[in-house]
Amino acid sequence: SPSIKTRFYNMILKFKMNIIGEIKRGLDPHILALSIATGITCGLWPIYFTTTFICGIFDICARILGYPLSTIIVQSINVLMGPLEFILAIPLLHLGEYLFTSSQQTPISPSDLAKLIKNDPWHLQHILCYSILGWLFCFPFVFALIYFLCIRYMGRFT
C-alpha cells in the first residue's frame, strides 16, 4: 500500500488538477476566491464529520444569493482541511470560553474527551457550543483574509 507521504502528494495533485480544470472551464477569479475561502473556513468547522454538510449548506446559500461556487473546489479544500480541523478544535473551544464566559477554561485532552462522550454527553454539548462560538467569532476574519489573499494572488496571473 502507498505511504502516507505518497497519498498526501496524490491528494494535493488531484486538488491542483481540480483547480486547473475549473479555471480552464472559465471560472471567474472572484468565484474561485470565494470557493477557496468557503472551503477553508467551513472545513475548519469544529464538529468532526459534519464539515461536508456545512460546506454544502454554504454552497447552496451562496448559489441562492447569486454566487455559484465551485462545489468541486469547496469540497476538495474541505478534505484538505481535515487534519487542521483536529488541530484547531481545542483552541476554538478555549477562544469560545474566553469570549463568552468569565470562568476558568476547560482543561481537555483526548482521554478527557473520550470520558465525556461516554459519561457526560450534556457536558460534551456544552463544550461543542463553545467551540462553535469560537469558530463563529473567527469565521468572518479568516474568510475575508483568505478571500483577499486569493484575489491578490490571482491578480498576478490575469
C-alpha positions in Angstrom: 0.0 0.0 0.0 1.3 3.6 -0.7 2.9 5.5 2.1 1.2 8.4 3.8 3.5 10.8 2.0 2.5 9.4 -1.4 -1.2 9.5 -0.6 -0.9 13.1 0.6 1.1 14.0 -2.6 -1.6 12.4 -4.7 -4.3 14.3 -2.9 -2.6 17.6 -3.4 -2.1 16.7 -7.1 -5.8 15.9 -7.5 -6.7 19.2 -5.8 -4.3 21.1 -8.2 -5.9 19.4 -11.2 -9.4 20.3 -9.9 -8.5 24.0 -9.7 -6.8 23.9 -13.1 -9.8 22.2 -14.6 -12.2 24.8 -13.1 -10.0 27.7 -14.4 -9.9 26.2 -17.9 -13.7 26.0 -17.9 -13.7 29.8 -17.4 -14.4 30.1 -13.6 -14.4 33.8 -12.6 -11.4 34.7 -10.2 -13.8 36.1 -7.6 -15.9 32.9 -7.6 -12.7 30.9 -7.4 -11.6 33.0 -4.4 -15.0 32.7 -2.7 -14.9 28.9 -3.3 -11.4 28.6 -1.7 -12.3 30.8 1.2 -15.5 28.9 1.8 -13.7 25.5 1.6 -11.1 26.6 4.1 -13.4 28.3 6.6 -16.1 25.7 6.5 -13.6 22.9 6.5 -12.5 24.2 9.9 -15.9 23.8 11.5 -15.2 22.3 14.9 -17.7 19.4 14.9 -16.0 16.5 13.3 -17.5 14.6 10.4 -20.0 17.4 9.6 -17.9 19.7 7.5 -19.1 18.2 4.2 -22.7 19.1 5.2 -21.7 22.6 6.4 -19.8 23.2 3.1 -22.9 22.1 1.2 -25.1 24.4 3.2 -22.8 27.4 2.5 -22.6 26.4 -1.2 -26.4 26.3 -1.5 -26.8 29.6 0.3 -24.2 31.3 -2.0 -26.0 30.0 -5.1 -29.3 31.4 -3.8 -27.5 34.8 -3.3 -26.2 34.6 -6.9 -22.7 33.4 -6.3 -22.3 29.9 -8.0 -19.4 28.5 -6.0 -17.4 25.6 -7.5 -18.5 22.7 -5.4 -15.5 20.7 -6.6 -13.1 23.2 -5.2 -15.1 23.8 -1.9 -15.2 20.1 -1.1 -11.6 19.4 -2.2 -10.4 22.1 0.1 -12.7 20.8 2.8 -11.0 17.4 2.6 -7.6 19.0 2.8 -8.6 20.9 6.0 -9.3 17.7 7.9 -6.0 17.5 9.8 -6.1 21.2 10.6 -9.7 20.8 11.9 -8.5 18.4 14.5 -5.6 20.6 15.5 -7.8 23.8 15.9 -10.7 22.2 17.8 -9.3 22.8 21.3 -8.1 26.4 20.6 -11.5 27.2 19.2 -13.1 25.8 22.4 -10.8 27.9 24.5 -11.5 31.0 22.4 -15.2 30.5 22.8 -14.9 30.0 26.5 -12.7 33.1 26.8 -15.0 35.3 24.9 -18.3 34.2 26.3 -17.6 33.2 30.0 -15.7 34.6 32.9 -14.9 31.1 34.3 -11.8 29.1 34.0 -11.1 27.4 30.7 -12.0 23.7 30.5 -8.8 21.6 30.6 -9.3 18.9 28.0 -7.3 16.2 26.5 -8.2 13.3 24.1 -8.7 11.0 27.1 -11.0 13.5 28.8 -13.0 13.8 25.6 -13.4 10.1 25.4 -14.7 10.1 29.0 -17.1 12.9 28.3 -18.6 11.1 25.3 -19.1 8.0 27.5 -20.1 9.5 30.8 -21.4 13.1 30.3 -22.8 13.8 26.9 -24.5 17.0 28.1 -21.2 18.5 29.1 -19.8 17.5 25.7 -22.6 19.5 24.0 -21.6 22.4 26.2 -18.1 22.1 25.0 -19.2 21.9 21.4 -21.3 25.1 21.8 -18.2 27.0 22.9 -16.2 25.6 20.0 -18.9 26.7 17.6 -18.9 30.2 19.2 -15.1 30.4 18.8 -15.5 29.4 15.1 -18.3 31.9 14.6 -16.0 34.7 16.0 -13.1 33.7 13.8 -15.1 32.9 10.6 -15.6 36.4 9.1 -12.0 37.4 9.7 -10.5 34.2 8.3 -12.9 34.2 5.3 -12.1 37.8 4.4 -8.4 37.3 4.8 -8.3 34.2 2.6 -10.6 35.8 0.0 -8.5 39.0 -0.3 -5.2 37.0 -0.4 -6.6 34.8 -3.2 -7.8 37.8 -5.2 -4.4 39.5 -4.8 -2.6 36.3 -5.7 -4.8 35.6 -8.7 -4.4 39.2 -9.9 -0.8 38.4 -10.8 -2.0 35.8 -13.3 -4.8 37.8 -15.0 
